[in-house]
Amino acid sequence: MEFFLTLIGLVLIIEGLPYAAFPEAMKRWLGQVQELPPATLRVFGLAALGLGFLLCYLAQRSGLV
């Protein structure tokens, strides 16, 4: 459970950092994201999901965790 809470904390730090450091740029970027077609967003989402699974798999297999 300690590892899980640490992981959630790290995700929140990484997600919040751009908003805290560059709020104006994030507003512009989010406006651009709204204009993307759903298919493009789906491809990016699936690519991120696959990369996340791959990183988790490699971390488990390499003994780093």
KEMARGU-402995 format. One record per atom (N, C-alpha, C, O): x, y, z; residue in one letter. Coordinates in steps of 0.2 Angstrom, whole numbers, padded with zeros to 4 digits, always signed. Example, Ala and Ser with C-alpha at 12.3 -4.5 7.8 and 13.67 -1.06 7.14 Angstrom:
2
+0066-0028+0039a+0062-0022+0039a+0066-0016+0039a+0071-0017+0042a+0064-0011+0035s+0068-0005+0036s+0064+0000+0039s+0067+0006+0040s
//
This chain:
65
+0004-0006+0000m+0000+0000+0000m+0004+0006+0000m+0003+0011-0003m+0010+0006+0003e+0015+0012+0004e+0017+0013-0003e+0018+0019-0005e+0019+0008-0007f+0021+0009-0014f+0016+0012-0018f+0017+0017-0022f+0010+0010-0018f+0004+0013-0021f+0003+0020-0020f+0002+0024-0024f+0003+0022-0014l+0002+0029-0012l+0008+0033-0014l+0007+0039-0016l+0014+0031-0014t+0019+0034-0017t+0019+0035-0024t+0020+0041-0027t+0016+0030-0028l+0015+0031-0035l+0010+0036-0037l+0011+0040-0041l+0004+0036-0033i-0001+0041-0034i+0002+0048-0033i+0000+0053-0036i+0006+0049-0027g+0009+0055-0026g+0013+0058-0032g+0013+0063-0033g+0017+0053-0034l+0022+0055-0040l+0018+0057-0046l+0020+0062-0050l+0012+0053-0048v+0008+0055-0053v+0005+0062-0052v+0005+0066-0057v+0003+0064-0046l+0000+0070-0045l+0005+0076-0046l+0004+0081-0048l+0011+0074-0044i+0017+0079-0044i+0018+0081-0052i+0019+0086-0054i+0019+0075-0055i+0020+0076-0063i+0015+0079-0066i+0016+0083-0071i+0009+0078-0065e+0003+0081-0068e+0002+0088-0066e+0000+0092-0070e+0004+0090-0060g+0002+0097-0058g+0008+0101-0059g+0007+0107-0060g+0014+0099-0061l+0020+0103-0062l+0019+0108-0068l+0020+0114-0067l+0017+0106-0074p+0016+0110-0079p+0011+0116-0078p+0012+0122-0080p+0005+0114-0074y+0000+0119-0073y+0003+0125-0068y+0001+0130-0068y+0007+0122-0063a+0010+0127-0058a+0016+0131-0062a+0016+0137-0060a+0020+0128-0066a+0026+0132-0069a+0024+0136-0075a+0026+0141-0076a+0019+0134-0079f+0017+0137-0085f+0010+0137-0086f+0007+0134-0091f+0006+0141-0082p-0001+0141-0083p-0004+0144-0089p-0009+0141-0092p-0001+0149-0092e-0003+0152-0098e-0002+0147-0104e-0006+0146-0108e+0004+0144-0104a+0005+0139-0110a+0001+0133-0109a-0002+0131-0114a-0001+0131-0103m-0006+0126-0102m-0013+0127-0105m-0016+0123-0108m-0015+0133-0104k-0022+0136-0106k-0022+0135-0114k-0026+0133-0117k-0016+0138-0117r-0016+0138-0124r-0016+0131-0127r-0019+0129-0132r-0012+0126-0124w-0011+0119-0126w-0018+0116-0125w-0020+0112-0129w-0021+0117-0119l-0028+0114-0119l-0033+0116-0124l-0037+0112-0126l-0032+0122-0126g-0037+0124-0131g-0035+0121-0138g-0040+0119-0142g-0029+0120-0139q-0027+0116-0145q-0029+0109-0145q-0031+0106-0150q-0029+0106-0139v-0031+0099-0138v-0038+0098-0139v-0041+0093-0142v-0042+0103-0137q-0050+0103-0138q-0051+0103-0146q-0057+0100-0148q-0047+0105-0150e-0048+0106-0157e-0046+0099-0161e-0048+0098-0167e-0043+0095-0158l-0041+0088-0161l-0047+0084-0161l-0051+0084-0157l-0047+0080-0167p-0052+0075-0168p-0052+0069-0163p-0046+0068-0160p-0057+0066-0161p-0057+0061-0156p-0053+0055-0158p-0050+0052-0153p-0052+0054-0164a-0048+0048-0166a-0041+0049-0165a-0037+0045-0163a-0038+0055-0165t-0031+0057-0164t-0030+0057-0156t-0025+0054-0154t-0035+0059-0152l-0034+0058-0145l-0034+0051-0143l-0030+0049-0138l-0038+0047-0146r-0038+0040-0145r-0032+0037-0146r-0029+0033-0142r-0029+0038-0152v-0022+0036-0154v-0017+0038-0148v-0013+0033-0146v-0017+0044-0147f-0012+0046-0142f-0013+0043-0135f-0008+0041-0131f-0019+0042-0133g-0021+0039-0127g-0019+0032-0127g-0016+0029-0122g-0020+0028-0132l-0018+0021-0132l-0011+0020-0133l-0008+0016-0130l-0007+0025-0136a+0000+0025-0136a+0003+0026-0129a+0008+0022-0127a+0000+0031-0125a+0002+0032-0118a+0001+0026-0114a+0005+0024-0110a-0005+0023-0115l-0007+0017-0111l-0002+0011-0112l+0000+0008-0108l+0000+0010-0119g+0004+0005-0120g+0011+0006-0118g+0015+0002-0115g+0014+0012-0118l+0020+0014-0115l+0020+0013-0108l+0025+0011-0105l+0015+0015-0105g+0014+0014-0097g+0015+0007-0095g+0018+0005-0091g+0011+0003-0099f+0011-0005-0097f+0018-0007-0099f+0021-0011-0095f+0021-0005-0104l+0028-0007-0106l+0033-0005-0100l+0037-0009-0098l+0033+0001-0098l+0037+0003-0093l+0036-0001-0086l+0041-0003-0083l+0030-0002-0085c+0028-0006-0079c+0031-0013-0079c+0034-0016-0075c+0030-0016-0085y+0033-0023-0086y+0040-0023-0086y+0043-0028-0083y+0044-0018-0089l+0051-0018-0089l+0054-0017-0082l+0059-0020-0080l+0050-0013-0078a+0052-0011-0071a+0052-0018-0067a+0056-0019-0063a+0046-0021-0068q+0045-0028-0064q+0050-0033-0066q+0053-0036-0062q+0052-0034-0072r+0056-0039-0075r+0064-0037-0073r+0068-0042-0073r+0065-0031-0073s+0072-0029-0072s+0074-0029-0064s+0080-0029-0063s+0070-0030-0060g+0071-0030-0053g+0072-0023-0050g+0075-0023-0044g+0071-0018-0053l+0072-0011-0050l+0067-0010-0045l+0068-0006-0040l+0061-0013-0045v+0056-0012-0040v+0056-0017-0035v+0052-0017-0030v
//
